[in-house]
Every structure is written in structure tokens, then in C-alpha cells.
């Protein structure tokens, strides 16, 4: 589907974009791949990596600027929406800015994609959008609802929208693994709560879920990949087994456990071999045979949370992953 196409990634200089761009170039050989973001220095640094690849273009812009989006999307077939204000405490202390990017930015992108006749759009979501306890999660829940409704909003233009949702991305900038690595060798390791758990997904797995969504979507689906969990204390032990754990408390807006599918979503959720799919409650789309495909309905009280997960990552597995990916952890 993506072969010989024109693709645009919003927030493309972030962790996801740095993985999505080279993998998609290698697998699909798109005609053009546009990195859309507002940080000129990050674009300058990323452009060096693709200096000899004429397929890769860089476009300075902000999802808050609808006119700029309209210009950037001219001739684009597929869009991945990765731009967001996503650091939980930052959103709590700068709520207006978070809403402008995560909600107004989503509205701008939906309108511009429809106007420019983009074929399909996949928006990145987060576990924090499920039963949100912080502003970041609340804005991403609103964003998810906007993209789902965009399928009925597009009218005859036939632009299709879907969402992918996943939790803690291993080794990404600002996440727990690179933070713990900066504390290695010190006498103590700061731990928010001994009970805390997190889902674990690699950037490569996140990219593959986006590819699957483009290929599988009818419109309005939320894709949730099946991934393992870890206790935060085990993540710390994998990085520094000798450090004493210093309990510092949960940060403003932070959850004890990550949740990707709530009990309220269960009546509209279907299970597949490697993922779940939450279908829209509106327009009876959750009963649509094309959207359901081979999926099996989950139990009525089902919820998918990092503490009730059936799959857990071992300390040894995480150590091996860190050793294999040491050079890129926390750098993108």
C-alpha cells in the first residue's frame, strides 16, 4: 500500500519518526517521505542522516498552523500523526499549550487531510488516553475521538482515519530506561512507587503496528498491540542491581499502572493473534463485519492493564535488549 506513495509524518523528528522513516524507506520505497515538525535544529540534524536520499523531504511547520498543514499535505497519500505535547508534568503545568497541540492540532490535521484528499491517516495515541488521570491523557482521548469521528466528517472525500495505542516505548527520549541509566553507579535509584508497572514496546514494534493499521483499517479503529509488562523495580534492577531504591512518590498526573483498554471499551473490543482492536461505538460501527474481520469479542469485564497482563518481560530479556541497543537509547 505504501509503496511508491507520498507519506507525511507530523512530529517526524521525534523518537517514532527516527525509526519510522528508515524502516519505511527500506520496506516500501515510497516516492516521497515528508518529515513535518517545528524544530529546525532537529530537522537539521536528522537531514544529515538522509543527505543522499532524494525521497526524504523536510518541512518546517506546526500542527497548530492549519494553513501550513494545508500546504504541506499537497499531494500526500498517507499521514502518520506523531506530533504531541506528551510529557505528563509538562502538560499539567502548561495546560493551554497541551490543548493547543494535542486537540486543536488534531482538528487542524483532520480538516487539512480531508481538504487535500489524503487517503489514510494513522494517529499515534497512548495508554494514558484510556481512563485518563492527567491532562495529557485527556487531550489524547479527545484526539482519539476526533480522529474516529473524522471518518464520518470526511464525506465524499473518503479520507480514512484510525488510531494506534501503545504504552512505554523502550529507550525513547525522556522515558524511564534512559533516565535510570543516567543514575547507574549512584548509591540510590529513585523509584516512584514499588507497585508501579509499565507496558514495554520497542519503536520497531510501534512502527509495525502503524503499517498494519494502514493495511487493515476501514476507518475508526483503535489498534492496541499485545506487549509485555514490567515492574518499575525490575527495570531498575536490570540497569543497576546494586543500587538501593529510594521511593520518591508518583509525579503529578502519573498513573500507578498503564491501561490500554478499559472495561467501558470491552463491549466494542475484539481480539486478534497479536493485537486488539477497539471499534467505534458510534453509527453501530462496532458491529460492522468489515471492521471486525476475524476478531473475537473479548469478555464483558475485560480490561488490558500493565498490572493484569498475562505476558511479562524478564530482567534478563531487558538487559539483553539494553546491551543490543545501547548506542541509541535516549538519543531519539
DOZAMAR-232892 format. One line per field, with one value per residue: residue in three letters; x, y negated, z of N, C-alpha, C, O in turn. Coordinates in steps of 0.05 Angstrom, whole numbers. Layout:
// DOZAMAR-232892
aa [Ala	...] .
n_xx [X	...] .
n_yy [Y	...] .
n_zz [Z	...] .
ca_xx [X	...] .
ca_yy [Y	...] .
ca_zz [Z	...] .
c_xx [X	...] .
c_yy [Y	...] .
c_zz [Z	...] .
o_xx [X	...] .
o_yy [Y	...] .
o_zz [Z	...] .
END
This chain:
// DOZAMAR-232892
aa [Unk	Unk	Unk	Unk	Unk	Unk	Unk	Unk	Unk	Unk	Unk	Unk	Unk	Unk	Unk	Unk	Unk	Unk	Unk	Unk	Unk	Unk	Unk	Unk	Unk	Unk	Unk	Unk	Unk	Unk	Unk	Unk	Unk	Unk	Unk	Unk	Unk	Unk	Unk	Unk	Unk	Unk	Unk	Unk	Unk	Unk	Unk	Unk	Unk	Unk	Unk	Unk	Unk	Unk	Unk	Unk	Unk	Unk	Unk	Unk	Unk	Unk	Unk	Unk	Unk	Unk	Unk	Unk	Unk	Unk	Unk	Unk	Unk	Unk	Unk	Unk	Unk	Unk	Unk	Unk	Unk	Unk	Unk	Unk	Unk	Unk	Unk	Unk	Unk	Unk	Unk	Unk	Unk	Unk	Unk	Unk	Unk	Unk	Unk	Unk	Unk	Unk	Unk	Unk	Unk	Unk	Unk	Unk	Unk	Unk	Unk	Unk	Unk	Unk	Unk	Unk	Unk	Unk	Unk	Unk	Unk	Unk	Unk	Unk	Unk	Unk	Unk	Unk	Unk	Unk	Unk	Unk	Unk	Unk	Unk	Unk	Unk	Unk	Unk	Unk	Unk	Unk	Unk	Unk	Unk	Unk	Unk	Unk	Unk	Unk	Unk	Unk	Unk	Unk	Unk	Unk	Unk	Unk	Unk	Unk	Unk	Unk	Unk	Unk	Unk	Unk	Unk	Unk	Unk	Unk	Unk	Unk	Unk	Unk	Unk	Unk	Unk	Unk	Unk	Unk	Unk	Unk	Unk	Unk	Unk	Unk	Unk	Unk	Unk	Unk	Unk	Unk	Unk	Unk	Unk	Unk	Unk	Unk	Unk	Unk	Unk	Unk	Unk	Unk	Unk	Unk	Unk	Unk	Unk	Unk	Unk	Unk	Unk	Unk	Unk	Unk	Unk	Unk	Unk	Unk	Unk	Unk	Unk	Unk	Unk	Unk	Unk	Unk	Unk	Unk	Unk	Unk	Unk	Unk	Unk	Unk	Unk	Unk	Unk	Unk	Unk	Unk	Unk	Unk	Unk	Unk	Unk	Unk	Unk	Unk	Unk	Unk	Unk	Unk	Unk	Unk	Unk	Unk	Unk	Unk	Unk	Unk	Unk	Unk	Unk	Unk	Unk	Unk	Unk	Unk	Unk	Unk	Unk	Unk	Unk	Unk	Unk	Unk	Unk	Unk	Unk	Unk	Unk	Unk	Unk	Unk	Unk	Unk	Unk	Unk	Unk	Unk	Unk	Unk	Unk	Unk	Unk	Unk	Unk	Unk	Unk	Unk	Unk	Unk	Unk	Unk	Unk	Unk	Unk	Unk	Unk	Unk	Unk	Unk	Unk	Unk	Unk	Unk	Unk	Unk	Unk	Unk	Unk	Unk	Unk	Unk	Unk	Unk	Unk	Unk	Unk	Unk] .
n_xx [16	38	79	113	87	65	84	71	97	77	109	156	211	218	224	193	191	246	253	211	219	270	258	211	226	262	230	184	196	176	153	160	177	156	181	151	156	167	216	274	328	328	309	351	393	372	366	418	426	400	421	435	390	340	286	269	241	240	200	186	141	80	30	-9	-17	-59	-61	-8	-4	-41	-13	32	10	-3	-12	0	-8	-12	-14	21	7	45	59	58	46	73	98	81	82	96	52	13	29	29	-24	-56	-22	-15	-67	-73	-37	-48	-104	-128	-91	-99	-151	-140	-107	-141	-180	-147	-126	-172	-188	-145	-150	-124	-110	-107	-101	-63	-63	-21	-32	-38	-29	-47	-92	-134	-183	-167	-122	-95	-78	-51	-67	-123	-127	-108	-146	-189	-168	-165	-220	-234	-207	-231	-285	-274	-279	-333	-339	-311	-340	-354	-301	-274	-230	-195	-190	-152	-128	-71	-51	-5	40	93	150	207	269	262	270	268	241	235	277	326	331	339	388	422	427	456	506	504	490	436	373	322	255	188	142	136	100	90	77	94	78	117	145	179	206	208	168	124	124	113	60	34	41	10	-40	-50	-55	-98	-142	-211	-235	-237	-219	-184	-122	-89	-31	-10	33	89	93	128	152	168	209	237	256	292	328	348	381	415	434	454	441	408	338	304	247	208	158	96	93	60	-3	12	3	-7	-8	-6	-59	-91	-138	-202	-253	-301	-293	-293	-342	-338	-292	-245	-208	-146	-92	-42	-56	-105	-169	-204	-267	-309	-362	-401	-451	-461	-414	-383	-405	-397	-382	-338	-302	-294	-274	-234	-236	-247	-297	-280	-284	-339	-324	-272	-207	-147	-89	-26	-15	-47	-32	-19	30	98	159	225	279	328	317	308	358	389	366	379	435	441	420	446	472	434	396	356	372	341] .
n_yy [24	-26	-31	-67	-114	-178	-201	-232	-252	-278	-313	-289	-287	-265	-209	-167	-180	-178	-124	-104	-128	-109	-53	-49	-71	-31	15	3	-33	-88	-141	-193	-219	-258	-296	-329	-380	-425	-440	-467	-455	-400	-380	-395	-364	-312	-312	-305	-251	-231	-253	-238	-217	-226	-218	-235	-289	-353	-393	-451	-466	-473	-436	-467	-506	-514	-530	-522	-467	-452	-468	-434	-384	-378	-336	-291	-222	-188	-195	-199	-214	-239	-281	-315	-344	-313	-300	-284	-316	-366	-378	-382	-429	-466	-473	-500	-502	-448	-432	-463	-439	-382	-376	-420	-418	-367	-373	-411	-380	-339	-367	-390	-344	-321	-362	-362	-314	-268	-198	-159	-163	-153	-160	-169	-145	-137	-97	-129	-153	-121	-116	-169	-201	-246	-310	-305	-253	-262	-299	-268	-228	-259	-273	-222	-211	-251	-237	-188	-205	-234	-201	-201	-253	-266	-259	-258	-258	-215	-205	-165	-149	-124	-98	-83	-53	-52	-36	-51	-68	-33	-58	-108	-179	-215	-175	-120	-82	-107	-147	-119	-97	-141	-145	-103	-70	-105	-112	-106	-92	-129	-113	-115	-87	-26	10	-2	10	21	22	51	34	36	-13	5	44	10	-18	24	35	-11	-6	41	20	-17	19	51	21	-2	-46	-87	-52	-33	-10	37	63	128	132	142	133	97	92	30	31	77	60	22	57	86	50	29	70	64	17	-19	-26	-86	-113	-160	-179	-187	-226	-290	-276	-225	-155	-94	-45	-26	-31	-4	13	2	26	4	-1	51	77	63	84	126	187	207	245	220	171	124	94	36	17	-35	-61	-93	-101	-46	-21	16	64	77	120	117	86	117	166	222	221	237	226	195	212	188	159	146	116	84	79	58	83	129	161	218	229	221	185	208	193	207	209	154	133	156	131	77	79	91	46	2	-45	-78	-89	-136	-177	-191] .
n_zz [0	17	-19	-69	-57	-29	33	96	159	219	271	260	274	322	369	347	292	278	276	244	193	167	167	138	89	73	70	39	-1	-13	-56	-38	25	76	128	178	223	279	298	279	288	302	254	221	241	233	178	160	165	121	76	24	3	-39	-33	17	49	83	124	154	204	243	277	298	262	214	160	143	148	109	63	67	60	8	-46	-16	3	48	119	181	246	293	324	386	451	503	553	617	668	645	613	654	680	639	613	573	529	518	504	457	421	423	418	387	347	327	306	266	232	215	186	146	121	99	64	29	5	26	31	74	145	203	271	327	392	463	523	564	547	558	605	628	674	676	645	596	580	577	535	494	492	475	425	401	396	361	314	303	293	249	205	191	182	137	91	21	7	26	59	105	175	229	293	332	392	445	500	545	510	496	514	490	483	544	572	620	619	595	634	683	668	670	724	740	779	821	891	904	872	843	855	837	859	892	873	820	751	681	611	558	498	436	392	340	340	348	299	264	280	262	206	200	213	171	129	145	162	162	179	235	275	335	346	387	409	431	485	529	602	655	723	752	789	773	724	742	770	727	704	744	789	840	865	917	927	926	948	917	905	866	808	791	762	745	731	769	744	675	628	572	548	571	617	601	547	531	509	455	435	402	395	367	336	349	370	396	378	383	368	339	378	356	305	301	285	312	304	253	200	165	192	238	219	227	282	352	401	464	534	574	620	609	615	594	624	652	699	702	661	620	600	614	616	627	673	652	597	586	600	559	515	525	521	467	443	462	441	419	457	490	457	415] .
ca_xx [0	55	99	111	67	76	77	79	97	78	127	173	238	217	233	179	200	273	251	192	229	288	246	191	242	274	210	163	207	157	162	167	170	159	183	138	159	171	243	292	353	324	308	378	409	361	371	445	424	387	431	437	365	322	259	263	239	236	181	182	113	67	3	-27	-20	-75	-52	18	-11	-54	8	50	-4	-9	-1	6	-27	-15	-4	24	6	61	64	43	58	68	109	58	84	96	24	-1	37	24	-47	-65	-5	-20	-92	-69	-23	-60	-132	-132	-73	-113	-173	-128	-97	-164	-191	-128	-124	-197	-187	-124	-156	-106	-124	-109	-87	-60	-54	-10	-44	-23	-44	-58	-118	-154	-190	-146	-119	-78	-86	-41	-86	-149	-125	-104	-172	-204	-156	-174	-248	-235	-198	-252	-307	-265	-288	-359	-336	-297	-360	-347	-272	-266	-206	-200	-174	-150	-111	-56	-46	14	50	121	168	233	293	257	279	251	228	246	303	349	333	353	416	437	431	472	531	499	483	408	358	296	232	163	125	145	79	85	83	93	80	143	144	201	198	203	141	106	123	98	32	25	39	-13	-64	-53	-63	-122	-164	-234	-239	-248	-208	-161	-106	-73	-13	-4	61	94	95	149	151	189	231	252	271	315	346	361	400	434	424	466	431	385	315	295	219	204	129	86	93	33	-16	23	-13	8	-7	-15	-83	-95	-166	-217	-277	-321	-287	-295	-363	-331	-264	-242	-181	-133	-69	-21	-66	-134	-179	-227	-283	-325	-390	-420	-461	-461	-390	-371	-418	-392	-367	-313	-284	-288	-258	-231	-233	-265	-303	-268	-303	-353	-309	-244	-191	-119	-73	1	-13	-62	-23	-11	57	117	187	243	302	349	310	312	387	399	357	395	462	439	411	458	481	411	378	354	383	320] .
ca_yy [0	-49	-31	-88	-134	-202	-198	-254	-245	-301	-307	-268	-287	-252	-182	-150	-187	-168	-95	-100	-138	-90	-27	-52	-74	-5	35	-4	-51	-109	-161	-216	-217	-285	-299	-354	-387	-454	-445	-468	-442	-372	-374	-398	-340	-288	-313	-295	-222	-224	-273	-228	-204	-246	-212	-247	-319	-365	-415	-465	-473	-466	-427	-489	-525	-499	-538	-509	-439	-451	-469	-411	-360	-377	-312	-269	-200	-176	-212	-189	-237	-233	-306	-317	-351	-287	-296	-287	-340	-390	-383	-391	-457	-483	-461	-513	-494	-420	-431	-474	-420	-356	-377	-438	-408	-344	-384	-423	-359	-325	-385	-393	-319	-319	-382	-355	-287	-246	-173	-147	-176	-138	-177	-155	-150	-129	-84	-149	-162	-102	-125	-187	-213	-271	-326	-293	-231	-273	-311	-246	-216	-277	-270	-196	-214	-268	-221	-168	-219	-244	-183	-210	-282	-269	-259	-245	-257	-187	-203	-146	-155	-104	-105	-62	-60	-35	-47	-60	-60	-27	-73	-134	-203	-223	-152	-111	-68	-125	-161	-101	-93	-164	-142	-79	-75	-121	-95	-101	-95	-139	-97	-129	-71	2	26	-12	27	8	38	48	38	24	-31	22	56	-12	-23	46	32	-32	7	58	3	-27	41	65	3	-10	-73	-90	-32	-38	15	40	86	144	129	150	113	100	75	10	40	96	44	11	79	94	29	28	88	59	-8	-19	-40	-109	-118	-189	-185	-190	-254	-300	-265	-199	-132	-72	-24	-35	-17	-10	18	1	43	-10	5	80	85	56	93	153	197	220	260	203	145	119	73	23	6	-58	-56	-109	-90	-17	-11	38	89	78	144	110	76	139	186	248	217	249	207	200	215	163	145	145	92	90	62	68	100	154	172	246	231	204	185	214	175	216	200	126	128	163	110	53	83	91	20	-18	-69	-95	-94	-163	-196	-199] .
ca_zz [0	19	-40	-89	-48	-15	62	114	188	236	294	249	284	348	372	328	265	273	270	222	167	154	163	116	64	65	64	19	-22	-22	-75	-23	53	86	157	185	251	284	309	257	294	300	226	210	249	221	149	155	162	96	58	-3	-4	-50	-25	43	49	109	122	180	208	269	273	307	239	194	133	138	144	83	43	69	53	-21	-60	3	3	75	141	208	264	317	338	411	476	515	579	635	685	628	606	678	686	615	601	549	507	513	489	431	404	422	410	364	326	314	289	242	214	204	165	124	106	83	43	9	-5	36	31	100	167	228	293	350	417	487	544	582	537	569	632	634	701	674	623	571	573	570	509	474	489	457	398	390	389	337	290	297	281	223	183	181	176	111	69	-4	2	32	76	127	198	250	315	345	420	459	525	548	488	508	506	477	498	566	584	645	616	595	660	702	660	680	753	746	793	844	914	904	847	851	846	845	876	889	859	793	728	655	586	545	469	422	370	316	342	343	270	251	285	244	180	200	213	144	112	154	171	147	189	263	293	353	347	412	406	455	492	557	624	675	746	751	805	757	704	756	775	702	697	765	810	866	876	936	916	941	940	915	901	839	798	785	739	736	739	781	723	649	618	544	542	596	618	585	518	525	491	428	431	391	398	344	345	361	378	400	362	395	346	348	387	340	279	302	271	327	295	224	194	152	213	257	206	241	310	371	422	490	556	580	641	602	612	588	641	655	723	699	636	621	590	629	607	648	677	633	570	584	599	532	496	530	510	438	434	480	428	411	480	500	438	397] .
c_xx [17	76	93	90	81	65	87	77	98	95	148	202	240	227	219	189	227	273	234	205	248	275	226	205	252	253	192	173	186	170	173	159	177	160	174	142	167	199	264	319	350	322	336	395	398	366	399	445	414	397	431	412	345	293	250	263	233	220	177	153	103	39	-18	-33	-33	-67	-26	13	-23	-33	25	37	-11	4	6	-16	-33	-2	-2	25	20	66	46	59	52	81	88	60	84	68	8	5	34	-1	-57	-48	-10	-46	-89	-57	-39	-89	-136	-115	-86	-136	-162	-119	-120	-176	-173	-126	-149	-196	-167	-127	-135	-122	-129	-91	-86	-48	-43	-23	-27	-41	-58	-85	-141	-159	-169	-146	-103	-87	-76	-60	-113	-148	-122	-130	-189	-194	-165	-203	-251	-228	-219	-276	-300	-274	-316	-359	-326	-316	-350	-317	-260	-239	-212	-180	-175	-129	-96	-49	-26	26	79	139	196	255	288	265	259	237	245	274	327	353	348	382	434	443	448	498	528	489	453	396	330	273	207	146	133	125	77	94	80	92	107	140	168	190	192	176	119	102	108	68	19	22	14	-39	-70	-65	-91	-146	-186	-240	-250	-237	-186	-147	-89	-57	-11	26	65	95	120	143	173	213	249	267	296	336	361	383	422	425	434	455	408	363	305	267	214	176	122	85	64	21	-8	5	5	12	-17	-39	-86	-124	-181	-241	-299	-318	-292	-318	-358	-303	-263	-212	-172	-107	-48	-30	-96	-143	-205	-242	-301	-353	-410	-427	-461	-436	-378	-384	-414	-373	-340	-293	-275	-270	-257	-230	-254	-271	-290	-291	-315	-338	-280	-232	-162	-102	-46	4	-28	-54	-15	18	75	145	205	266	324	343	315	342	398	391	373	423	462	432	424	463	458	393	379	363	362	293] .
c_yy [-25	-52	-52	-109	-158	-201	-223	-245	-271	-294	-287	-267	-275	-223	-164	-155	-177	-138	-90	-107	-117	-62	-28	-56	-47	15	28	-21	-71	-129	-186	-212	-244	-284	-327	-359	-416	-460	-444	-454	-411	-364	-375	-373	-315	-288	-303	-264	-213	-243	-264	-214	-225	-241	-227	-277	-328	-390	-426	-473	-463	-458	-447	-508	-510	-505	-524	-479	-435	-451	-444	-386	-358	-353	-289	-248	-190	-194	-196	-213	-230	-258	-308	-330	-328	-282	-303	-312	-366	-397	-393	-421	-476	-473	-473	-504	-465	-417	-441	-454	-394	-355	-395	-428	-384	-353	-396	-401	-345	-342	-386	-367	-314	-337	-374	-326	-266	-220	-162	-161	-157	-156	-160	-164	-139	-114	-105	-160	-143	-108	-146	-199	-238	-285	-315	-271	-241	-285	-289	-231	-233	-275	-244	-198	-231	-253	-200	-182	-230	-227	-190	-239	-286	-269	-245	-244	-230	-184	-185	-152	-131	-112	-80	-71	-41	-50	-56	-49	-57	-44	-100	-157	-211	-200	-140	-97	-87	-141	-144	-97	-117	-162	-119	-86	-92	-102	-88	-105	-105	-123	-111	-113	-41	19	20	8	11	28	32	54	24	5	-16	35	35	-18	-1	45	10	-21	25	42	-7	-5	52	47	0	-40	-73	-70	-44	-11	15	65	101	142	136	126	118	83	55	17	60	81	32	33	87	75	27	45	82	34	-4	-36	-62	-117	-148	-197	-190	-220	-263	-288	-237	-177	-110	-50	-36	-18	-24	-5	19	20	30	-5	34	88	80	66	121	161	211	233	243	177	146	96	62	10	-16	-49	-71	-95	-60	-5	13	65	93	101	137	100	98	159	212	245	231	229	215	203	188	146	142	117	100	70	74	86	126	168	201	250	211	207	190	193	182	207	170	119	134	141	85	56	81	63	-3	-45	-88	-102	-123	-185	-206	-199] .
c_zz [0	-3	-61	-83	-36	14	77	143	203	261	286	258	312	347	351	300	258	267	245	195	154	149	140	89	54	56	41	-4	-32	-41	-60	6	67	117	164	215	254	293	287	263	292	271	213	216	235	191	142	151	135	74	29	-12	-13	-43	0	41	77	107	150	182	235	264	283	283	216	165	125	133	116	60	43	58	23	-34	-42	3	31	96	166	226	290	334	363	432	495	543	600	653	668	620	630	684	663	600	575	525	499	496	460	412	401	413	385	341	311	296	263	222	201	181	141	107	89	59	21	-1	2	38	59	120	191	249	316	375	440	506	562	572	547	598	642	662	700	648	596	562	564	542	487	471	471	428	385	380	363	312	283	283	254	199	173	172	147	87	44	-10	9	45	100	150	217	271	324	373	432	483	524	526	499	497	493	495	519	580	607	641	614	620	680	694	669	710	760	759	818	867	913	877	854	838	855	864	871	874	829	772	702	633	573	515	457	400	345	316	338	314	256	256	267	216	179	199	185	126	119	158	151	153	217	283	311	356	373	409	433	461	521	576	640	699	744	767	790	735	717	762	750	696	718	788	838	880	895	924	935	931	940	910	872	832	793	760	730	747	751	760	697	640	589	535	568	594	601	555	511	507	461	420	421	392	373	354	360	371	385	382	376	372	357	357	370	314	277	287	286	320	265	217	181	173	232	244	221	271	327	393	449	510	564	602	635	605	609	602	646	680	721	673	640	612	604	618	631	650	657	605	566	583	571	512	500	518	480	427	449	466	422	434	489	480	417	410] .
o_xx [12	89	70	78	106	41	108	57	118	95	157	216	261	236	233	195	232	292	240	201	243	281	225	196	251	257	185	159	179	194	193	137	200	142	187	132	173	206	270	331	368	332	343	409	414	371	403	461	418	382	428	412	334	276	226	283	222	225	165	142	116	25	-42	-52	-21	-66	-23	26	-16	-35	31	51	-24	29	17	-40	-56	20	-20	42	9	76	22	84	29	75	79	42	72	61	-9	-13	35	1	-66	-59	-9	-47	-100	-65	-43	-98	-146	-123	-84	-139	-173	-124	-118	-181	-182	-123	-146	-202	-172	-110	-129	-146	-152	-69	-107	-27	-55	-27	-3	-66	-79	-99	-164	-140	-156	-168	-97	-101	-91	-67	-124	-167	-132	-136	-203	-210	-172	-210	-268	-241	-224	-285	-318	-277	-322	-376	-330	-309	-340	-308	-240	-226	-232	-157	-196	-115	-107	-42	-28	23	87	142	208	260	307	266	235	222	267	291	346	375	366	399	457	461	455	512	546	481	446	407	316	272	204	137	137	132	63	114	67	105	118	132	176	167	174	162	98	80	91	52	-3	1	0	-58	-93	-83	-105	-169	-182	-249	-271	-244	-172	-158	-75	-68	-10	42	46	97	133	130	195	236	273	290	317	360	385	403	446	409	424	460	391	367	299	264	215	170	139	77	46	33	-19	-6	29	34	-34	-40	-86	-133	-175	-248	-315	-337	-294	-313	-371	-292	-278	-194	-187	-101	-38	-14	-109	-126	-224	-231	-309	-366	-433	-412	-463	-437	-363	-375	-426	-351	-320	-269	-253	-251	-279	-224	-277	-253	-289	-314	-301	-341	-264	-245	-153	-99	-43	23	-23	-69	-5	29	69	154	202	271	337	361	325	350	415	407	381	433	480	438	413	459	462	375	401	362	366	273] .
o_yy [-44	-72	-55	-120	-158	-201	-233	-232	-286	-271	-271	-248	-275	-214	-148	-137	-168	-129	-74	-92	-109	-50	-9	-45	-41	30	46	-24	-72	-133	-198	-202	-252	-274	-347	-343	-429	-484	-423	-442	-398	-342	-359	-363	-298	-267	-292	-254	-190	-249	-281	-200	-239	-259	-232	-289	-313	-407	-413	-485	-447	-470	-445	-523	-495	-487	-515	-467	-416	-436	-433	-368	-339	-350	-269	-254	-184	-205	-180	-230	-217	-256	-303	-329	-323	-262	-326	-328	-386	-421	-411	-435	-501	-466	-459	-499	-458	-402	-430	-452	-385	-335	-385	-429	-381	-343	-392	-404	-339	-331	-384	-368	-305	-329	-380	-316	-249	-221	-156	-170	-146	-168	-140	-188	-132	-118	-99	-174	-150	-107	-141	-205	-250	-275	-315	-270	-231	-282	-292	-220	-222	-274	-244	-189	-225	-255	-195	-171	-235	-237	-185	-247	-307	-279	-223	-231	-223	-164	-190	-158	-118	-132	-58	-94	-17	-75	-67	-25	-76	-44	-113	-154	-214	-204	-150	-100	-84	-147	-153	-94	-113	-175	-115	-105	-94	-80	-65	-120	-92	-119	-119	-124	-33	40	34	21	-9	49	11	76	3	8	-23	36	40	-23	-7	52	13	-25	24	50	-7	-10	61	56	-1	-55	-61	-71	-62	8	-5	87	89	150	137	103	139	62	61	11	61	90	33	28	95	82	23	36	92	29	13	-57	-56	-126	-160	-221	-197	-236	-247	-290	-226	-178	-109	-38	-53	6	-48	-18	35	30	45	-6	40	106	91	57	139	144	225	231	251	161	166	80	77	-7	-16	-32	-63	-78	-48	18	29	86	111	103	151	106	99	168	224	265	236	217	238	197	167	122	135	97	120	48	99	101	145	186	209	271	188	229	178	179	164	199	162	102	119	135	72	37	70	58	-26	-66	-113	-118	-133	-208	-227	-205] .
o_zz [-15	-6	-69	-101	-33	18	71	150	202	269	302	252	324	327	338	285	236	254	228	176	132	128	124	69	30	38	25	-24	-55	-40	-68	12	68	129	157	231	234	296	277	245	282	263	196	199	226	179	120	136	127	55	11	-33	3	-48	4	32	94	90	167	164	248	248	276	285	202	148	102	115	102	41	22	49	14	-33	-51	2	38	91	173	223	307	356	362	432	502	555	601	653	677	620	627	693	667	577	557	503	475	477	441	388	378	401	365	318	287	274	242	198	177	159	118	83	66	36	-3	-15	-15	46	66	114	199	245	323	380	435	506	573	587	543	615	662	673	721	632	577	538	545	526	465	449	453	409	362	358	346	291	259	263	237	177	150	157	135	66	46	-28	-2	43	114	145	221	266	324	377	430	485	504	522	509	473	486	520	514	600	612	658	629	628	693	712	674	720	784	751	835	862	921	860	869	814	879	884	848	863	815	774	701	635	577	507	466	392	330	296	327	305	239	239	259	202	159	185	176	110	101	157	127	137	221	306	303	366	378	408	454	444	536	568	638	697	734	760	793	728	706	760	752	683	712	805	858	904	891	913	958	909	962	911	856	848	790	738	711	769	745	759	697	645	581	516	586	572	589	540	487	489	444	400	430	390	360	377	381	380	381	373	379	358	380	345	368	304	256	278	273	329	253	228	187	171	242	257	226	285	317	403	456	505	560	602	652	598	620	593	645	683	736	664	662	615	606	611	652	631	646	590	545	568	561	494	480	506	468	403	448	478	420	431	495	487	404	398] .
END
